[in-house]
């Protein structure tokens, strides 16, 4: 570990102090023309200004490869006068966000195998994060996903019961603590029982305080006892806890409950302030940030205008609305975190560990389920007429974002093709117009899971309608679902019991291969 020298807090200017409370977002790729989300991700010049001149405290990265992230983190640390906290949402491993690292199935898959894998998952995620210069895991999610209609938490949660979530959380944090990285429990006071995505609008939870004490709070208390470093707030409205403010802006929830009642002494950070669940409130974005600081948060994630936000909080301190002592208390917590995780050099040789990949594959394959093999799988060497009779219908949430798990070499594409199946890939915009009359049998593969920002679609209802038509026409051969068990449940309610089906939480090639082999497809 390299020693780091942090300046004395009482010698920093107000602007310097407040800048340390800001976390901005950047693309992990190296050139500005590669930026994927220009509204949220800073140009190189703007990023360098905010790090080098203003001295923001942290950066969250998204996109790019693991080697690119290694270069990017080194460059940003060179710009910084005070070492940066560099974060990423890596709930499913570093490879979830950055190619070239290990990808795990969604956390809920652990309940189908063993929660003991959670410790290995935490350890490997922390090891690979540190290897590329990340020192802050925005994981684990400790929400209890007890609402099947939850579009934003869903399989990102460790489970649907308090016990499942608490056991896996303790193990994940224990594994991650073997490396110099921060862990983050998300999303306080609990985002599991919502049917609305807070990226798109503000959800409301109407439960009383006792329900929160029994269900939502225990996983956070458990994470605190396990040594979690950071807790992230949820942009949700809970009138029984605070009838005026959403959780992120609530002194009663942030200071009263999390800081005082649950005795959390680490960093409290907002969820992203550009999310519609908070950004579309009446106040300007920088005033919303002031309210969050007044409520008791220590760091502000992705404010819409970082510089305006810094200036607004400075003005709030100068006017007496917020005290300097309050700001210094937050920066003291940030300093403590930086002393823990900054100064450790990245080491790319830690990537590509076959044992890490083997553990991820083991979780993926063990968490698959197949009801029965196909009774009459078609010949790999069909006649010309046969080649037109069988359809591999692949249904995806979004045609433009399935490239991470679907391509010409993916088992879901390659293996049915080798058995004389024609192929169609469809989503909700194309499913209504699907023509299947020329096919005798349809093998349906569905890639669908709860994902932020997508909102409500009619994909599942359209798929159910199609399944019923295919069953009536005696053309429905089998179904596989990769992603959400809640999605599977909807389809199992309408298909005959004799129809073979398969399920995997993971959408990755390993899970595709495992399911298709059990159904009887040869890997030709």
N, C-alpha and C positions, 0 to 999 in steps of 0.2 A: 504493500500500500504506500502511495506517495502522500506525504503530509500536505494538508491544505491549511492555508492561513485565511481565516475569515475576519473581516474588519470588525472592530468593536461597534456594537449596535448603536451606542449613544453618540458615536462620531459620524454616523451616516445622516445625510440630509433626508428630509421628509420624502422627497421624490425617490431617492435611492431605496429607502425602506419600503415604500409602497410598491415600487417596481418589483421587488423580490416576491411579492404576493401574486404576481401575474404569471400565468402559464399560457403560452401562445402555441398555435398549431402550425406545423410545417410539413411539407411533403418530404418523404424520405429519399426521393430521387434527387439527382445532383443538379439538374438544369431546370430553369424556370419553365421552359416549354413543356416539361413533363408533369407540371402541377395538374392534379386531377380535379381539385375542388378550389378554383380560384377565389371564390367568395370567402373561404375559410382558411386557406393556406397562404402564408406570406411569401412574397418574392424574396430572392436572396438578399437584395439590398435592404428591404424592410426588416427582414429577420436580423440582419447584421446590425442595423440601427437599434432595434429593440434590445438585442443582447449586449452590444458593445457600448452604446451610449446611454440607454435607459437602465440597463441592468436587470431585465426581467429574470425571475427566479427559476423558470422552467420552460420546457418545450415538450409538446406531445407530437409524436411522429406517426405518420400513416403512409403506407405505400413504399415500393422499392424492394430491393433485395437485401439480404443480411450484409453482404460486403459493402453495399452502398451506405447502409446505415452506419457501419463502422467508420467510413470516411466522413459522413455527415456529422456524427457525434464528435469526432476529433476536431473538425473544423469549428463547430459551435463552441466547444470548450476553449479553443484558442481565442475566439472572439471575446469570451466572457472574462470580466474582471473578478467575478465571484463564480466559483464552479456551479454549473447548472444541474438541476434535477431534470433528467430526460426520460420521458414516460412513453408508454404505448399500451393500448388496449389489447392485452395478450391473454385473454381468458382461455383460449384454446391453444396456447403455446405460441412461441415467437413466430413460427411459420404461418400462423393465422394471418399475420399482417405483413410479414417480410419473407419472400421466397428464399429458399436455401436453408431453412431451419425446420425444426420439428413441429408438425401439426398434430394436435390431439383431437379426438372427437369432442363434441360439446360436453360440458361438465355433467349434464344429467345422465350421460352414458355410464358414469361410474356406478350408478345405482343398479345397473344390470350386470355388473361384473363384481367389483369389490371396491369399497371406499378406500382400501389400502393403496390403491393406485393414485389417490389424490396427493399423497406425499411425494411420490415419484414425479407426478405432474408438476407440482410446485418446484421441486428441486431442478428438474430439467428446464423448466421455463425460466427460472432465475439464473441458472448456469448459462443458458444461451443468450439471455438478455444482457448479462454482464459481459459476455464474450464480444458483443458488438457495440458496447458503449451505453446501453440503456441501464439506468440505475433505479427505475421506478416501474413496478408492475401495477397497472390499473386493473387489478384482479386480487382476490376472487370476488365474484358476485355472491352475496350471502342472503339475497332475497329468497323467500320461500314461495315457489311458483305454485300457489294453490288455486289459480284461476286458469283453466284450460284455454280461455280465450285471450290470454295475455299475448300481445303481439310483439313485445319488446324484450321481455325477460325470457319466458318460454324455456327452451332447452339450455339457455345460458346459465340457469340455476343448477345447483347441485342436486336439487330434489324438490319434492312436493310436500314434505313434512319437515317440521322443525328439527327432528333428530337426524334425518338424512343430511340436511344442510350443515348442521353443527359439526357432525363427525368429519365430513369431507373438508370443511373449512379449517378445522384444527390441523388436519393432516397436510393440507396444501400449504398453510403458513409455516408449519414446521419444516417442510421440505425447502421452501423458499428461503428460510432464515439461514440456510447453510451458505448462502452467498450474500455479498453486500448490495442488496437491493431493497427497496421499500415495497411493502404490500399494501393493498387498498381494499377495504371492505365497501361494497356498493349494494344498495343505494338507500341511505337512511332518510326516513324512518321505516322504509320497506316498500318495495315497488312490485311485490309479487302478486298482489290481488288487484290488478288493474286490467281493464280490457281496452285501454287507450294507450297509444304510444306517445310518451312525453316529448319525443322529437317533433311531433306534429301538433299536439295540443296538450292542455293541462289535464291530467287524470284527477279524479276525486276518489278518495277512499272514505267511506262513511262509518267505519267501525269505531267503537268507543275505545277509551284509554285501556280498559282491561283487556280487550282483544289484542291490542298492540303489545301489552305486557306479556301476554301468553304466547303469541305467535311471532310477531315481527321483531320485537326487541331482543329476544334471547339469542338469535344468531349474531347480533352485533355485540352483545355482552360477551358471548363466547369468543368472538374474534379479538375483542379487546384483551380478554384473559390470555389468548394465545400469542399476544404481542404484535397485533396488526399496527402498522405505522400511520396509516391514513384512513379516514372514512370519508366517502363521497356522499353528498346530499342528493335527494331526489326532487325533481320539479313536480311535486304532487300536492294536491290540496287535501288536507285532513282536518275538516272543521271541528272534530271532537278534540283535536290537539291544539289547534289555533284557528279560530273562526274568521280571521282577517287575512292571513298571509299564507302563501304556499310554503312548503317546508324549507326551501333554500333561503327564504327571506324572513324566517320566523325566529325571533329571539327565544320564544317559549320552547321551540323544538330543538334548535341548534345549541343554544346556551343552557336553557332550562333542563332539557331532557338529556341530550347527548353529552354535553360537557359536565353538567352538575349531577344529574340523576344516575347516568351510566358511568360517570367518572372517567371519561376518555381524555387523555392528556396529550394525544398526538395531534397531527395536522388534520383539520377539517377543510375539505375542498368542495367547491360546487361541482355539479355536473356541468357540462358545456353550456355556457351562457348564450350561445347562438341557437340553442334548441327552442322551438316554437313554444314549448311548454312554459318557458319563462320570458323569452324575448318579445312575445306578442302581448305582454301585459302593458298597461297604460303608460308606465314610466319610460323615459328614454333609457337606452341600454346602460349608459354609464351611471345613471341614478339607481338602476336595479343593482348594479355592482356595489354601490354605496350601501344600499339596504342590506345586501348579503353580508358585508363586513360588519355593519351595525348589529346584525343578527348573531354574529360570532364566528363566521368562517375565516380561515387563515389564508386560503389561496383561491383565486378566481380562475377557472378553467375556460379558456377560449372566449374572452370578452369580444364583443363585436368590433369595438374600436379600442385597442389596448391603450393608446396614448391618451385618448379622451377619458378613458376609465381611470388612468393614473392621475390625471389632472383633477378629475371630479372628487376622488378620494382625498387628494391633497387639500382641495378646497373645503371638504367636509371636516378635516382635522383643523385647518386654520380657522374655521368658523366656530369650532367647539362642539360640532355635532358628534364627532368621534374624537377620542383622546389619543395623544401620541403614545401613551402607555399601552393602550389597546393595540395599536399597530406594532409596537415593540414586542408585545407578548407573542403575536403571530410570527414575527421574524425570528424570535428566539426559538420557536418550535421548528421553523424552517432551517435555522442554523444547526440545530441538533440533528435533524435528518441529514443535512449535507455532510456533517462530520462523520456520520455513519457510513454513507455510501459513495461519497465523492473521493476522487484520488486513486481509484482502482483502475489500472490500465486494461483496455479491452484486449482480448486474445482470440482471434478468429479460429485458431486451431481447436478451440473447444466445440466448434460446429461439426456436424457430420458424424457424430459419435454413433456407430451402429447400434449400440445398446439403447440409446435414446429412441432411435427410430423403431427398434424392436418392441419397446414398451408401448409406444403409441400404436403400433400395428396390433399388438396383443389386445389392447383395450378396444380397438375398432372391431376386430374380428370376434372377440368374446361377447361383444354387446349386440351382435346381430342375431336375428331370429328368423327361421324359415319354417312354415307350417308343414310343407310337404314338397317333394320333388314333382316336377311336371311329369305326368304319366306317359305322354307320347311326344317326346322332343323330336323335332324334325331333323332330317338327315343333313349332315354338313355338306353333302354333295347332291343338292336338289336338281330335279329336272327344270327345264325352262319354265314350265307352267307353275311348278311349285314355288319358284322364286318370287312369284307375284302374290302369293296367297297369305303370307304371314307378315304381320306388322309389329315392329318394335316402336311403340309410341312413348316417347320420352317427354314428360311434362315438367316444366321448370317454373320457378317463381318469376324469373326475369331472364329473357334471352340474352341480355347484354352483360349479365354478371355471373354467368355459369361457367366461364372459361377456366376457373380455378379447379374444377373437378370434372369437366366434360370436354373431351376432344376426341380426335379420331382413334387414339390409342387407349382411351378409357374402356375398362371392361364392359360398362353399360352399353357402349356403342359397338365395340369390337366383337364381343362374344356372341350376341344375337345375330350379328351380320354373318358370322361364320356358320350359322345354322339356318341360313336362307331367309332371314327376316329382312324386310324392307324397313326403312327408318324414317320417322318423322319426329321433329322436335317442335314442341308447341308451348305457348304460355297462354295467359288469359285472353290476350288480344287475338289469338289465332285459333283457339280451341273450338269456338262456336261454329267456325266454318270448316271444321275437319271433315274430309270425305273418306269414309272407311268401307263403303259398299263393296269395293273390289277385293277386300281381304276376308279370308275365311276365319282367321283367328287374330286377336289383338293381345299382345303382351304389353302391359302398361307399367312404366317405371316413372315414379314421381319423386322429384327433388324439391322438397318444400319444408321450410322451417320458419319460425318466427324471426324476423329480421327488422332492425330499426329502420325508420324512414320509409318503409314500403307502404304503410297504411293498410286499409282494408281493400281487398280485391275480391272478385267473384270467382277466383280460380277453383276453390274447393267445391263450390256449388255447381260450377260448370262441369267439373270432373265427375261429381256424383251423378249429374244428369247423363253424362256420356256413359258411365259405367252401367247405369240402368238400361240404357238403350242397347248396349252391347250384350248385356245379359239376356234381354228379351230376344235379341237376334241370334242368340247362342254363339256369340263370337268372342266372349270374354274369357281369355285363357288363364291369365295370372296377373298378379299385381305385386310390385315392390315399392316401398316407401323409404326414402333416404332423408332423414331430418327429424320431423316432429312426431312423437307418438300420438299427439292429439289429432294430427292429420290422419294417421293410420286408423284411429278409432272411428272416425267419421266414415271411412270407406268400409271397414269391417262390418259396420252396421247394415250395409246394403248388399254385400256380396254373399253368394251361397257358401255354406261351410265347406263344401268340397273344392272350392277354387283355391289353388295354392297361393300363398302370399309370403313375402319376406319384408323384414324391417331392419334398418340400421339408423342409429343416431347420426352417424358420420356419413358424409357425402363423398368422401375421398375414395380413390381407386381401390385401396385395400378392402374396404367394406363392400364395394361393388363386386369385387372378385369373390369374396367369401359367400355372398348371397347367391350369386349366379352359379357358382359351383355346386352349392347345396340344392339349387333348383334343378341341376342336371346339365347345365351348359358346360361344354368342354372349352378349355382355354387354348384354342387352336392358333 
